[in-house]
Amino acid sequence: MRIAWLDTLRVLASLLVILSHFAYTIQGSPAFQNFLQFYVFNIGTVGVVIFFAVSGYLAANSLERSTSTKEFYRRKIIRILVPYVAAYLIFLALLKIFAGLEVPAAGILFSIVPVDLNVIKFFNLPSATITGEWFIGTIIFLYAVAPLLYAGLKKNLPLTVLLAFALAFAAGTVSLGLHFEGRIFSPSAVFAVRLPEFLAGMILFRHQNFIAKNIRAIAAVFIFFAAYNFLLSANASIWAKIFIGEFGISIPAAVFLIFIAYAAADTLNKKFPRACKNFNVFSNISYMAMLIHHQIIFQLERCLFVPPSWLKATALFALVLIVTAAVSEIIRRIYKPLEDRLIKGGKIFG
């Protein structure tokens, strides 16, 4: 059964990430450089926060319905890797044919598994990153610890939350130093740093009614953390000020944002069901869009000139969305029969 507000958040998350990445391709134009730097850069951070929270919600939902932990892992591996491998292989073939891409076989092997990009960089392993590898590697780690997290949540919520925040803060502090030394890809791609967001999705699954009833108090707490971070941070964009600036404050700001996003999406779906239904149609391809939009933006930017005006920039962004949606649906139709067969326990062939 589809959950309307969850579908809304899926599509919103992918749109924010696509917009953020698109902004970096047109930042050279003086016509809108200042606007992008302050209002649009890092907006994808919000999308990623929502993405991990949605994943946590789905993990909790799956754990409640799964007959065993083994069954939970089997289904999640299929749901994550089948679309990812399909996207990777298709774009690898396209880039080899049309762009003359040359990558070592070992690099393809480490990227298609996929191995976490932080692990690849730390051990100096070969890689051939084409799609959204970093968050795939991160989400695999999060789903690996999901049964433990969910069990802790049901047994002792305060202690589990406290441990998740402590691990995130410790991992973020250590990984930040490693990042400055050039030894890892990004602190935000360390799975322990994303534990609070993932756990927030699980909490939303178990305590949805409580969150809905106390949303005003939650909003007030979010405003406090967001304002504190915004005023103290020296980052350029408003999103970086709130969600990247002061790391220890960014974690609770992100968590409380998740609950606000849920309440807003739920309200919109209740007040404007028809409009939201049309918007939510794209939730089926939101995961694939997250995987492939990087390459579509890059290839379109490579073929087209940088837009010198808002009109042309808007037209190019619309083209990015259309192409991303179309290609995502095509790839979905290719991999979906295999995914469904594997989920049902059927053979791949025959």
C-alpha positions as CSV (number, residue, x, y, z in Angstrom):
1,M,0.0,0.0,0.0
2,R,1.3,3.4,-1.0
3,I,1.8,6.1,1.6
4,A,1.0,9.5,0.0
5,W,3.2,11.7,2.2
6,L,6.1,9.3,1.9
7,D,5.9,9.4,-1.9
8,T,5.8,13.2,-1.7
9,L,9.0,13.3,0.3
10,R,10.7,10.8,-2.1
11,V,10.0,13.1,-5.0
12,L,10.9,16.2,-3.1
13,A,14.3,14.7,-2.0
14,S,15.3,13.8,-5.5
15,L,14.2,17.3,-6.9
16,L,16.3,19.1,-4.3
17,V,19.4,17.0,-5.0
18,I,19.0,17.5,-8.7
19,L,18.5,21.3,-8.3
20,S,21.6,21.6,-6.1
21,H,23.8,19.7,-8.5
22,F,22.4,21.6,-11.5
23,A,23.2,24.9,-9.8
24,Y,26.9,24.1,-9.8
25,T,26.8,23.7,-13.6
26,I,25.6,27.3,-14.2
27,Q,27.3,29.1,-11.4
28,G,29.7,30.8,-13.8
29,S,27.1,33.2,-15.1
30,P,27.2,36.6,-13.3
31,A,23.4,36.9,-14.0
32,F,22.5,34.7,-11.1
33,Q,25.7,33.7,-9.4
34,N,25.0,35.5,-6.1
35,F,21.5,34.1,-5.9
36,L,22.7,30.6,-6.4
37,Q,25.5,30.9,-3.9
38,F,23.2,32.1,-1.1
39,Y,19.8,30.4,-1.8
40,V,20.4,27.3,-3.9
41,F,23.9,25.9,-3.2
42,N,23.8,23.0,-0.7
43,I,20.0,22.7,-0.9
44,G,20.7,19.1,-1.9
45,T,21.7,18.6,1.7
46,V,18.1,18.9,2.7
47,G,17.1,16.3,0.0
48,V,19.8,13.9,1.3
49,V,18.5,14.3,4.9
50,I,15.0,13.5,3.8
51,F,16.3,10.6,1.7
52,F,18.0,8.9,4.6
53,A,14.9,9.5,6.9
54,V,12.6,7.9,4.3
55,S,15.0,5.0,4.1
56,G,14.8,4.6,7.9
57,Y,11.0,4.7,7.8
58,L,11.0,2.0,5.1
59,A,13.5,-0.1,7.0
60,A,11.3,0.0,10.1
61,N,8.3,-0.9,8.0
62,S,10.1,-3.8,6.4
63,L,11.4,-5.1,9.7
64,E,7.9,-5.1,11.1
65,R,6.6,-7.1,8.2
66,S,9.6,-9.4,7.6
67,T,9.4,-13.0,8.9
68,S,13.1,-12.9,9.8
69,T,16.2,-10.7,9.7
70,K,17.5,-12.8,6.8
71,E,14.4,-12.1,4.8
72,F,14.8,-8.4,5.6
73,Y,18.4,-8.4,4.3
74,R,17.4,-10.4,1.2
75,R,14.7,-8.0,0.1
76,K,16.7,-4.9,0.8
77,I,19.7,-6.1,-1.1
78,I,17.5,-6.8,-4.1
79,R,15.7,-3.4,-3.8
80,I,18.9,-1.5,-3.6
81,L,21.3,-3.3,-5.8
82,V,19.2,-4.4,-8.8
83,P,18.3,-0.8,-9.8
84,Y,21.8,0.4,-9.0
85,V,23.5,-2.3,-11.1
86,A,21.1,-1.7,-14.0
87,A,21.8,2.0,-13.9
88,Y,25.5,1.5,-13.7
89,L,25.8,-1.0,-16.5
90,I,23.5,1.0,-18.9
91,F,25.4,4.3,-18.3
92,L,28.8,2.5,-18.5
93,A,27.8,1.2,-21.9
94,L,26.5,4.5,-23.1
95,L,29.5,6.4,-21.9
96,K,31.9,3.9,-23.6
97,I,30.0,4.1,-26.9
98,F,29.3,7.9,-27.1
99,A,32.0,9.5,-24.9
100,G,34.8,7.0,-25.3
101,L,35.0,6.3,-21.5
102,E,38.0,4.2,-20.5
103,V,38.1,2.7,-17.0
104,P,40.1,-0.2,-15.6
105,A,38.2,-3.4,-15.0
106,A,39.2,-3.3,-11.3
107,G,37.7,0.2,-11.0
108,I,34.4,-1.1,-12.4
109,L,34.4,-4.0,-10.0
110,F,34.9,-1.9,-6.9
111,S,32.2,0.6,-8.1
112,I,29.5,-1.8,-9.1
113,V,29.6,-3.8,-5.9
114,P,29.4,-1.0,-4.6
115,V,32.2,-0.3,-2.2
116,D,31.8,2.8,0.0
117,L,33.6,5.7,-1.6
118,N,35.3,6.5,1.7
119,V,36.7,3.0,1.9
120,I,37.9,3.3,-1.7
121,K,39.7,6.5,-1.1
122,F,41.1,5.5,2.3
123,F,42.7,2.3,0.9
124,N,43.5,4.0,-2.5
125,L,41.5,1.4,-4.4
126,P,40.6,1.8,-8.1
127,S,37.1,3.1,-8.9
128,A,34.9,4.1,-11.8
129,T,32.2,6.2,-10.3
130,I,29.4,6.9,-12.7
131,T,26.2,7.1,-10.7
132,G,25.2,7.9,-7.1
133,E,27.8,5.6,-5.5
134,W,28.5,7.4,-2.3
135,F,25.0,7.3,-0.9
136,I,24.5,3.7,-2.1
137,G,27.5,2.7,0.0
138,T,26.2,4.7,2.9
139,I,22.7,3.3,2.8
140,I,24.0,-0.3,2.6
141,F,25.8,0.2,5.9
142,L,22.7,1.8,7.4
143,Y,20.5,-1.1,6.3
144,A,23.1,-3.5,7.7
145,V,22.7,-2.1,11.2
146,A,18.9,-1.4,10.8
147,P,17.8,-4.5,12.8
148,L,20.0,-3.6,15.7
149,L,18.9,0.0,15.6
150,Y,15.2,-0.9,15.5
151,A,15.5,-3.4,18.3
152,G,17.2,-0.8,20.5
153,L,14.5,1.8,19.6
154,K,11.8,-0.6,20.7
155,K,13.6,-1.5,23.9
156,N,15.0,1.9,25.0
157,L,14.3,4.9,22.8
158,P,16.2,7.6,24.8
159,L,19.3,5.5,25.1
160,T,19.3,4.5,21.4
161,V,18.9,8.1,20.3
162,L,21.7,9.2,22.7
163,L,24.0,6.5,21.3
164,A,23.2,7.4,17.7
165,F,23.9,11.1,18.3
166,A,27.1,10.3,20.1
167,L,28.3,8.0,17.3
168,A,27.4,10.5,14.7
169,F,29.2,13.3,16.5
170,A,32.3,11.1,17.1
171,A,32.4,9.8,13.5
172,G,31.9,13.3,12.1
173,T,34.7,14.7,14.2
174,V,37.2,12.0,13.2
175,S,36.1,11.9,9.5
176,L,36.4,15.7,9.2
177,G,40.1,15.4,10.1
178,L,40.6,12.5,7.6
179,H,38.8,14.5,4.9
180,F,41.1,17.5,5.4
181,E,44.1,15.1,5.1
182,G,42.6,13.8,1.8
183,R,42.1,10.3,3.1
184,I,38.3,10.0,2.7
185,F,35.7,11.2,0.2
186,S,33.4,13.1,2.5
187,P,32.4,13.1,6.2
188,S,28.7,13.3,5.1
189,A,29.2,10.0,3.4
190,V,30.3,8.2,6.6
191,F,27.3,6.0,7.5
192,A,27.6,6.7,11.3
193,V,27.2,10.4,10.6
194,R,23.8,9.6,9.0
195,L,22.6,7.4,11.9
196,P,20.4,10.1,13.5
197,E,18.6,10.9,10.2
198,F,18.0,7.2,9.5
199,L,16.8,6.6,13.1
200,A,14.5,9.6,12.9
201,G,12.7,7.8,10.0
202,M,12.3,4.8,12.3
203,I,11.0,7.0,15.1
204,L,8.5,8.5,12.7
205,F,7.3,5.0,11.8
206,R,6.7,4.1,15.5
207,H,5.5,7.4,16.9
208,Q,3.8,9.1,14.0
209,N,0.7,10.2,15.9
210,F,2.8,11.7,18.8
211,I,4.9,13.7,16.3
212,A,1.8,14.9,14.5
213,K,0.3,16.1,17.8
214,N,3.4,17.9,18.9
215,I,4.5,19.4,15.6
216,R,4.4,23.0,16.9
217,A,6.8,22.2,19.7
218,I,9.0,20.3,17.3
219,A,9.0,23.3,14.9
220,A,10.0,25.6,17.7
221,V,13.0,23.4,18.6
222,F,14.0,23.3,14.9
223,I,13.9,27.1,14.6
224,F,16.1,27.3,17.7
225,F,18.8,25.1,16.3
226,A,18.5,26.5,12.8
227,A,18.8,30.1,14.0
228,Y,21.8,29.3,16.2
229,N,23.6,27.6,13.4
230,F,22.7,30.3,10.8
231,L,23.9,33.1,13.0
232,L,27.2,31.5,13.9
233,S,28.1,29.9,10.6
234,A,30.3,31.6,8.0
235,N,29.2,29.4,5.1
236,A,27.8,31.2,2.0
237,S,24.5,29.4,1.4
238,I,21.6,29.4,3.9
239,W,21.4,25.6,3.7
240,A,25.1,25.2,4.5
241,K,24.7,27.6,7.4
242,I,21.9,25.5,8.9
243,F,22.8,21.9,8.0
244,I,26.6,22.0,7.6
245,G,28.0,24.9,9.6
246,E,28.2,23.9,13.3
247,F,28.4,20.1,13.1
248,G,27.1,19.3,16.6
249,I,24.1,21.6,16.0
250,S,23.4,20.5,12.5
251,I,22.5,16.9,13.6
252,P,19.4,17.9,15.7
253,A,18.5,20.5,13.2
254,A,18.4,17.8,10.5
255,V,16.4,15.4,12.7
256,F,13.7,18.0,13.6
257,L,13.5,19.1,10.0
258,I,12.5,15.5,9.1
259,F,9.5,15.6,11.4
260,I,8.5,19.0,10.0
261,A,8.8,17.7,6.4
262,Y,6.6,14.8,7.3
263,A,3.9,17.0,8.8
264,A,4.0,19.4,5.8
265,A,3.8,16.6,3.2
266,D,0.9,14.9,5.1
267,T,-1.0,18.2,5.3
268,L,-0.5,18.9,1.6
269,N,-1.7,15.5,0.6
270,K,-4.9,15.9,2.7
271,K,-5.6,19.4,1.5
272,F,-4.6,19.0,-2.2
273,P,-5.0,15.3,-2.9
274,R,-5.3,15.6,-6.7
275,A,-2.3,17.8,-7.2
276,C,-0.2,15.7,-4.8
277,K,-1.3,12.5,-6.6
278,N,0.1,13.9,-9.8
279,F,3.3,14.9,-8.1
280,N,3.6,11.5,-6.3
281,V,3.5,9.6,-9.6
282,F,7.2,10.3,-9.9
283,S,8.0,8.5,-6.6
284,N,8.5,5.2,-8.6
285,I,11.5,6.7,-10.4
286,S,12.8,8.9,-7.6
287,Y,15.5,6.4,-6.6
288,M,16.7,5.9,-10.1
289,A,16.7,9.7,-10.7
290,M,19.0,10.1,-7.7
291,L,21.3,7.6,-9.3
292,I,21.5,8.9,-12.8
293,H,20.9,12.7,-12.7
294,H,24.6,13.5,-12.2
295,Q,25.5,12.0,-15.6
296,I,22.6,13.6,-17.3
297,I,23.4,17.1,-16.0
298,F,27.1,16.6,-16.9
299,Q,26.4,15.4,-20.4
300,L,23.8,18.1,-21.2
301,E,26.2,20.7,-19.8
302,R,29.0,19.3,-21.9
303,C,26.9,19.5,-25.1
304,L,25.2,22.8,-24.4
305,F,26.6,26.2,-23.4
306,V,26.2,27.7,-20.0
307,P,22.9,29.6,-19.9
308,P,23.6,33.4,-19.8
309,S,20.0,34.2,-18.6
310,W,17.4,33.0,-16.1
311,L,15.1,32.0,-19.0
312,K,17.7,29.7,-20.6
313,A,18.8,28.4,-17.2
314,T,15.2,27.5,-16.4
315,A,14.7,25.9,-19.8
316,L,17.9,23.8,-19.4
317,F,16.8,22.7,-15.9
318,A,13.4,21.6,-17.3
319,L,15.2,19.6,-19.9
320,V,17.3,18.0,-17.2
321,L,14.2,17.0,-15.4
322,I,12.4,15.7,-18.5
323,V,15.4,13.6,-19.7
324,T,16.1,12.3,-16.1
325,A,12.4,11.2,-15.7
326,A,12.3,9.6,-19.2
327,V,15.6,7.7,-18.8
328,S,14.7,6.7,-15.2
329,E,11.4,5.2,-16.4
330,I,13.1,3.3,-19.3
331,I,15.7,1.8,-16.9
332,R,12.9,1.0,-14.4
333,R,11.0,-1.0,-17.1
334,I,14.2,-2.9,-17.8
335,Y,15.1,-3.9,-14.3
336,K,11.7,-4.1,-12.6
337,P,10.7,-7.6,-13.9
338,L,14.0,-9.0,-12.6
339,E,13.6,-7.3,-9.3
340,D,10.1,-8.6,-8.8
341,R,11.1,-12.1,-9.8
342,L,13.9,-12.1,-7.3
343,I,11.7,-10.7,-4.5
344,K,9.2,-13.5,-5.1
345,G,12.0,-16.0,-4.9
346,G,11.9,-17.0,-8.5
347,K,14.8,-17.9,-10.8
348,I,16.4,-15.3,-12.9
349,F,16.1,-17.4,-16.0
350,G,13.4,-19.9,-16.9
